[in-house]
């Protein structure tokens, strides 16, 4: 359960990293191919800077454009593309959908953490109960040991008394051999019960260790959840900033388009003024040629008039009129020439101003290229750091797998060693018991009267055990049905854990009953040791009841055989329950492996999607216009700073988390 939650948290963190890279690459294009800034960026950036400074400066610039701009600006205007305007809202919608999906996954992770906390509390309660039961069992075992020691002391005193009746014991020698075997079987059963109690104690210690491991895993999950929540908050803030910057860039784009239209109009006006000036120059040249031809003609007339003085007087009046007309025309020509000179000077000033603006634009373009190079270098460093972190994660996962395998091998070796030591101890105990049984053969005859009472108690115990077994079987069947009906894997795991807990509780109840039987048998042994003398007297006085005693012995033998069969059934049931627990553990392991495989598949799918998105962004970058480049350059600095904060902040948090581990 905890491993599945860890896998989900790791998957969520990977999704966040891919989203951050997607946002940054969507604004900058692919990180491997450097983005070339065209030399046409000088004039629009100047206009955008003028527009953002103040509204008054924008109005004055718009008014001065028709007078001060040159015709070269018309060749540098970028064409706006509608594809870049459609791409931004689609990105925002995709990011919002991803944020909603991540929030849903966070809710699921929180739910799983709450479920794990409840299971942890249940495990703590079970551990406390098991500790209490162990304390009770240890106290009972100490009492039984003290009672056995007292019985041994009593039996050593009674052994001297039994030496008197050795002749009578020879008669019952044949029956004592059978009783020795029966007593050995009973002692073995008692030892088996003690071993079962020890196994329960060891399993309770394992439960306590598992509860501690769950506590540590839950704390780690809480730390991971805090990191993910912090990342979600940062991501939401980035989305808000992106929306604000999108609105600002749209406004800047509209303003730049308006300024470009004004520049177009100014260029067209300048072109028309230039054509008019050329036409006026041509007219002036034609008029000058005409005036030269007239001057030649007038020179010829002057020579003729000098030759004929009479005609001069007649033509003087005509010449005066003609001179007055020519003076008026010459004044008009001088005015037109002065106006044309003014226009030429104005055009020269405009050309000089446009050259200065081009130089300033080139300086700004070089500074922006330098900023872009710095941002790309930072992007590459961040990508290299992210790759290193992913490699560290993979290495730690492999180390954890190797450590878990080593722990499993060590557990198997410890179990084998415990079994060998237990077998050796049992052999030693059996030898000691055989020695003791040789000394206590005469005491077994006193069990004839007590067996009848034991039969009734054993029958009641058998009925109780049968009812308990039926309840356990019903609980197991109900748990299996619920596990089959549940479709979700996490619910399956929890139900299987409940079923195992129920089986453990049933086993604990059975062990308590077995402990009670041990106590009852110890009390019976005390009762037997107390009534040995009375039995000897009764056997001496009541020789006639030998046949009845033999029949009772046969009945006791049958009852003991039934008890043996019941104990064998119980052992088989215990083995079945242990096998079921092992199968449940194996199923849980397979489910965890499947979840890991699914997480790997999801990682591969995310990488493929990231590659597709980067390829799509490259194609879009080729088709994008100069206006989108302006928008991207405005936002690069903000996103670079935010990405630095996220990457280095996340790295510091993770380093702190690893130090705590």
Secondary structure, DSSP 8 states (H G I E B T S, - for coil): -HHHHHHHHHHHHHHHHHHHHHHHHHHH--SSS-----TTHHHHHHHHHHHHH-HHHHHHHHHHHHHH--GGGGGG-----HHHHHHHHHHHHHHHHHHHHHHHHHHHHHHHHHHHHHHHHHHHHHHHHHHHHHHHHHHHHHHHHHHHHHHHHHHHHHHHHHGGGHHHHHHTHHHHHHHHHHHHHHHHHHHHHHHHHHHHHHHHHHHHHHHHHHHHHHHHHHHHHHHHHHHHHHHHHHHHHHHHHHHHHHHHHHHHHHHHHHHHHHHHHHHHHHHHHHHHHHHHHHHHHHHHHHHHHHHHHHHHHHH-HHHHHHHHHHHHHHHHHHHHHHHHHHHHHHHHHHHHHHHHHHHHHHHHHHHHHHHHHHHHHHHHHHHHHHHHHHHHHHHHHHHHHHHHHHHHHHHHHHHHHHHHHHHHHHHHHHHHHHHHHHHHHHHHHHHTSGGGGGHHHHHHHHHHHHHHHHHHHHHHHHHHHHHHHHHHHHHHH--SHHHHHHHHHHHHHHHHHHHHHHHHHHHHHHHHHHHHHHHHHHTHHHHHHHHHH-GGGHHHHHHHHHHHHHHHHHHHHHHHHHHHHHHHHHHHHHHHHHHHHHHHHHHHHHHHHHHHHHHHHHHHHHHHHHHHHHH--HHHHHHHHHHHHHHHHHHHHHHHHHHHHHHHHHHH-
